Amino acid sequence: MNRLPAEWEPQDAVLICWPHEKTDWAPYLTEAEAVFANIAEAVTRFEKLIIVARDEAAIRKKLEKRDVRMDRVALYEIESDDTWVRDFGPVTIYENGKPVLLDFTFTGWGGKFEAGLDNQITAKLHKLGAFGKTPLRTVDLVLEGGSIESDGEGLLLTTAECLLNPNRNAQLNKQQVEQLLACELNIKNFRWLENGWLAGDDTDAHIDTLARFCPEKTILYVQCPDPADEHYPALRNMENELKKIPYRLLPLPWPAAKFDTDGERLPATYANFLIINGAVLVPTYNDLADSQALETVGKAFPNRKIIGIDCSALILQHGSLHCVTMQIPEGVL
């Protein structure tokens, strides 16, 4: 029997892909690397960390200068286009209790960006033994990890804007997408959100920027309380959709609008947190709402340490903390 585990279930490791000068991070590489080092520090306090790096020796040197538990770090030198490993890393399921890695097709969010190298990373890591002897299966479907949320019990939360976008799997209708995912991930119940988006988001409304499953039938979600904000109508409609799911709903605070140097609004969201063994890493943005966000996430995870990580640099490339990480569930390594 297949099962797509929830993120809060026990993990072996977290996977990240280090930014480098040939990526879009070039103008603020130092700031981006500092965020990745902070993530590495936090993760290795609790579990192992697998790092894809363009220059393994250089990254090792950088991490050794920090409080990173190097005995918990495995570095693999592989070329990459970018760093959004949530969307090209392996999706792990359990088949009869044993882990299997699924390698979906990654096209740079419907062909918006170059993704040829990133699409090969999971297979290359597997070949190098990064995932032990866990089998890898290639799935002929365009799918990003950030577009699906699992409660571990067969319920999948996703957005129609992303999964049914003609730029992903134009040949498939909603029913066919459901059939494929039901088969691969053993999903019994689909909850499609028809509303919800963030300005500056390149992913076509990934669910991990909007609403997240938590233990004890809880959903943390983005709420916009300002009727003057452009997001207000869509996020209010999304909230009404979420109310139809018989879960406890906890609204996350709304940070002040963040902009890049060209005046383009950036997708600052507190929903983009990462759950690891014993902790939750929460993106912060040097915002007055940061402390309230940490407190709210703490309500959903009372038995875990809540750690804020300043992700102001990550939103400059239109993503955040969850987007640059992928959990590797227990048993894989």
C-alpha positions in Angstrom: 0.0 0.0 0.0 1.4 3.4 -1.0 1.4 6.4 1.3 2.6 10.0 1.0 3.9 10.9 4.5 3.2 14.2 6.2 6.2 16.5 6.6 6.1 16.3 10.4 6.8 12.5 10.3 10.3 11.4 11.3 13.1 12.3 8.8 16.6 11.1 7.9 17.8 14.4 6.4 17.0 17.6 4.6 18.3 18.3 1.0 19.4 21.7 -0.2 21.0 23.0 -3.4 23.6 25.7 -2.8 23.4 29.0 -4.8 26.3 29.9 -7.0 27.5 32.8 -9.3 26.0 31.3 -12.4 22.5 31.4 -11.0 20.1 34.4 -10.7 21.5 34.8 -7.2 24.7 36.5 -8.6 23.8 40.1 -7.7 23.3 39.2 -4.0 25.1 35.9 -3.7 26.7 36.7 -0.3 23.3 37.5 1.2 21.7 34.3 -0.2 24.7 32.1 1.0 24.3 33.5 4.5 20.7 32.3 4.5 21.7 28.9 3.3 24.4 28.7 6.0 21.8 29.6 8.7 19.5 26.8 7.4 22.5 24.4 7.4 23.3 25.4 11.0 19.7 24.9 12.1 19.1 21.6 10.3 22.3 19.9 11.5 21.3 20.5 15.1 18.5 18.0 14.6 19.3 15.8 11.6 21.5 15.2 8.6 21.9 17.6 5.7 22.5 16.7 2.0 24.0 19.5 -0.1 24.2 19.7 -3.8 27.1 22.1 -4.6 28.7 23.3 -7.8 32.0 23.6 -5.9 32.1 21.1 -3.0 35.4 22.2 -1.5 34.5 25.9 -1.4 31.1 25.2 0.3 32.8 22.9 2.8 35.2 25.6 3.7 32.4 28.1 4.2 30.4 25.8 6.4 33.4 24.8 8.5 33.6 28.5 9.6 30.1 28.3 11.0 28.4 26.3 13.7 27.4 23.6 11.3 27.7 20.0 12.5 29.9 18.8 9.6 29.6 15.1 10.7 26.0 15.4 9.6 26.7 17.0 6.2 27.0 15.1 2.9 28.2 17.2 0.0 27.7 16.2 -3.7 29.3 18.1 -6.5 26.6 18.4 -9.2 25.9 21.3 -11.7 22.6 23.1 -11.1 20.5 25.9 -12.8 19.1 27.2 -9.5 18.4 26.3 -5.9 14.6 25.5 -5.6 15.1 21.9 -4.5 11.6 21.6 -3.1 10.4 21.5 -6.7 13.0 19.2 -8.4 14.0 17.1 -5.4 12.6 13.6 -4.8 9.1 13.1 -3.5 9.2 10.2 -1.1 6.4 7.7 -0.6 6.2 4.5 1.5 5.3 1.3 -0.4 4.4 -1.5 2.1 6.2 0.5 4.7 9.4 0.9 2.7 10.5 4.2 1.2 10.5 4.8 -2.6 11.8 8.0 -4.2 9.7 9.5 -7.0 11.3 11.7 -9.6 8.7 13.9 -11.4 9.6 16.1 -14.3 10.6 19.7 -13.5 10.3 22.3 -16.2 11.1 25.5 -14.4 7.4 26.2 -13.4 5.9 25.6 -16.8 9.0 26.7 -18.9 9.5 30.1 -17.3 13.1 29.4 -16.5 16.0 27.1 -17.6 15.6 23.8 -15.7 17.5 21.1 -17.7 20.2 20.6 -15.1 17.9 20.8 -12.1 15.6 18.2 -13.6 18.6 15.7 -13.6 19.7 16.3 -10.0 17.6 13.7 -8.2 18.7 10.9 -10.6 22.4 12.0 -10.3 22.2 12.0 -6.5 20.6 8.6 -6.6 23.4 7.3 -8.8 26.0 8.7 -6.4 24.4 6.8 -3.5 23.1 9.9 -1.7 19.9 8.0 -0.9 21.4 4.7 0.2 19.7 1.7 -1.5 16.3 3.3 -1.7 14.8 2.7 -5.1 14.1 5.6 -7.5 11.1 5.7 -9.9 10.7 8.2 -12.7 7.2 9.5 -13.1 6.1 11.0 -16.4 4.2 13.9 -15.0 5.3 17.6 -14.5 5.0 18.2 -10.8 6.7 20.3 -8.2 7.0 19.4 -4.5 5.8 22.8 -3.5 2.5 22.3 -5.2 1.2 19.5 -3.0 0.5 19.2 0.7 -0.2 15.8 2.4 -1.7 15.0 5.8 -0.1 11.5 5.6 -3.5 9.9 5.6 -4.5 10.2 1.9 -5.7 13.8 1.9 -4.0 16.1 -0.6 -4.3 19.9 -0.6 -3.3 21.7 -3.8 -4.3 24.6 -6.1 -6.1 24.4 -9.4 -4.0 27.4 -10.6 -0.8 25.3 -10.5 -1.7 21.7 -11.1 -4.3 22.4 -13.8 -2.2 25.1 -15.5 -1.8 24.3 -19.3 1.9 25.2 -18.9 2.4 22.0 -16.9 0.4 19.0 -18.2 -1.8 20.5 -21.0 -2.8 17.0 -22.2 -4.4 16.1 -18.9 -7.7 17.2 -17.4 -8.5 17.4 -13.7 -9.8 13.9 -13.5 -6.7 12.5 -15.2 -4.4 14.4 -12.9 -6.3 13.0 -9.9 -6.1 9.5 -11.3 -2.3 9.8 -11.8 -1.7 11.2 -8.3 -4.2 8.7 -6.7 -2.2 5.9 -8.3 1.4 7.2 -7.6 0.7 8.7 -4.1 -2.3 6.8 -3.0 -4.4 9.9 -2.6 -8.0 9.2 -1.5 -9.3 12.7 -1.1 -8.4 15.8 -3.2 -9.0 19.3 -1.9 -8.5 21.8 -4.7 -8.2 25.5 -3.8 -9.6 27.7 -6.6 -8.4 30.9 -4.9 -5.2 32.3 -3.4 -2.1 33.8 -5.0 0.9 36.0 -4.0 2.3 38.9 -6.0 5.8 38.1 -7.3 5.3 34.4 -7.1 6.6 32.5 -10.2 5.1 29.1 -9.3 1.4 29.8 -10.3 0.2 29.6 -6.6 2.1 26.8 -5.0 0.2 25.5 -2.0 3.3 25.8 0.3 3.1 29.6 0.0 -0.6 29.7 1.0 -1.8 26.9 3.3 0.0 24.0 5.2 -1.2 20.9 6.9 0.0 20.5 10.5 -0.6 17.7 13.1 -3.9 17.2 14.9 -5.9 18.1 11.9 -4.7 21.7 11.8 -4.1 24.0 8.8 -1.9 27.1 9.0 -2.8 29.5 6.2 -2.1 33.0 4.9 -4.7 35.6 5.8 -4.8 39.2 4.5 -6.7 41.4 6.9 -6.3 44.6 4.8 -9.2 45.3 2.4 -7.0 47.8 0.5 -4.4 45.1 -0.3 -4.6 43.6 -3.8 -4.6 40.1 -2.2 -7.6 40.6 0.0 -10.4 39.3 -2.2 -8.6 36.1 -3.3 -7.2 35.2 0.1 -10.6 35.8 1.8 -12.2 33.5 -0.8 -9.4 30.9 -0.1 -10.2 31.2 3.6 -13.8 30.4 2.9 -12.7 27.3 0.8 -10.5 26.1 3.7 -13.4 26.4 6.1 -15.1 23.6 4.2 -12.3 21.2 5.4 -13.1 19.9 8.9 -9.8 21.1 10.3 -8.7 23.6 12.9 -7.7 26.7 11.0 -4.9 29.0 12.3 -4.4 32.2 10.3 -0.8 33.4 9.9 -0.1 37.2 10.2 0.3 39.3 7.1 3.7 41.0 6.7 4.0 44.5 5.4 4.4 44.6 1.6 8.0 44.0 0.5 9.4 45.3 -2.8 12.6 44.8 -4.8 14.7 47.7 -6.2 12.5 47.9 -9.3 9.4 48.3 -7.2 8.1 44.8 -7.9 6.2 43.3 -4.9 7.9 40.2 -3.4 6.1 37.0 -2.1 6.8 37.3 1.6 4.8 34.5 3.3 5.1 32.8 6.7 3.4 29.7 5.3 6.7 28.7 3.7 8.1 27.0 6.8 10.0 23.7 7.0 9.2 21.0 9.6 12.1 18.9 10.7 12.8 16.5 13.6 12.1 18.4 16.8 11.8 21.8 15.2 10.1 24.1 12.7 12.2 26.6 10.7 10.1 29.7 10.0 11.0 32.3 7.4 11.1 35.9 8.8 11.4 39.2 6.9 12.6 41.9 9.4 8.9 42.6 9.8 6.8 43.7 12.8 4.7 40.5 12.2 7.7 38.1 12.5 7.3 37.4 16.3 3.5 36.8 15.9 4.2 34.4 13.0 6.6 32.4 15.2 4.1 32.3 18.0 1.3 31.2 15.6 3.4 28.4 14.1 4.2 27.4 17.7 0.5 26.8 18.4 0.4 24.2 15.7 3.7 22.6 16.8 3.7 22.9 20.7 6.3 20.1 21.1 8.9 21.5 18.7 11.4 24.3 18.8 10.3 27.2 16.6 13.3 28.8 14.9 13.1 32.0 12.8 15.4 32.3 9.8 15.7 35.7 8.1 14.7 35.0 4.5 14.6 38.6 3.2 17.3 37.6 0.7 15.4 34.6 -0.6 12.3 36.6 -1.6 14.4 38.7 -3.9 14.3 35.6 -6.1 10.6 35.1 -5.4 10.8 32.1 -3.0 11.4 31.4 0.6 12.6 28.7 3.1 10.4 25.7 2.2 11.1 26.3 -1.5 14.9 25.8 -1.0 14.6 22.6 1.1 13.3 19.1 0.7 12.8 16.7 3.6 14.1 13.1 3.2 11.8 10.9 5.3 12.9 8.2 7.7 14.3 5.0 6.2 15.7 6.5 2.9 19.3 6.8 4.0 
